[in-house]
Amino acid sequence: MTFWNVQSPAKPKGVKDPNAILDYPIDFSEWLADVSDAYSTHEVITSNGELLANGGTGSMVCDSSSEVAGVIIPVLSGGTVGETEFFTVRVTTASGRVDDRTFWLKITER
């Protein structure tokens, strides 16, 4: 994931233009292999609702998402210039394990 600045692995960061509609693939395949389990479902949660509930103006949304061989591919659009917005990918396995990965995107005109 060369797109991401992983100097702080606990908080990977990237940059997104507010007009960009792009996919942001997140690879869960190693984790699935490590826990010897199979992918079942996923959801993508964006900061839009949380920022608005806390007085912010976030507007990044997940337009769609898919899964291929343990890689979740959310397609994100929007965002408010100057805000740092996030999205979380939550995967549930066949046996009920759940894992989240959260990524932060600085919304900047590019």
Secondary structure as the mmCIF struct_conf table of DSSP 4:
data_model
#
loop_
_struct_conf.conf_type_id
_struct_conf.id
_struct_conf.beg_label_comp_id
_struct_conf.beg_label_asym_id
_struct_conf.beg_label_seq_id
_struct_conf.end_label_comp_id
_struct_conf.end_label_asym_id
_struct_conf.end_label_seq_id
TURN_TY1_P TURN_TY1_P1 THR A 2 PHE A 3
BEND BEND1 TRP A 4 TRP A 4
STRN STRN1 ASN A 5 ASN A 5
BEND BEND2 GLN A 7 SER A 8
TURN_TY1_P TURN_TY1_P2 PRO A 9 ALA A 10
BEND BEND3 LYS A 11 LYS A 11
STRN STRN2 LYS A 13 LYS A 16
TURN_TY1_P TURN_TY1_P3 PRO A 18 ASN A 19
STRN STRN3 LEU A 22 ASP A 23
STRN STRN4 ILE A 26 ASP A 27
HELX_RH_AL_P HELX_RH_AL_P1 SER A 29 ASP A 34
TURN_TY1_P TURN_TY1_P4 VAL A 35 SER A 36
STRN STRN5 TYR A 39 THR A 46
HELX_RH_AL_P HELX_RH_AL_P2 SER A 47 ALA A 53
TURN_TY1_P TURN_TY1_P5 ASN A 54 GLY A 55
STRN STRN6 VAL A 61 VAL A 68
TURN_TY1_P TURN_TY1_P6 ALA A 69 GLY A 70
STRN STRN7 VAL A 71 SER A 77
TURN_TY1_P TURN_TY1_P7 VAL A 81 GLY A 82
STRN STRN8 THR A 84 THR A 93
TURN_TY1_P TURN_TY1_P8 ALA A 94 SER A 95
BEND BEND4 GLY A 96 GLY A 96
STRN STRN9 VAL A 98 ILE A 107
#
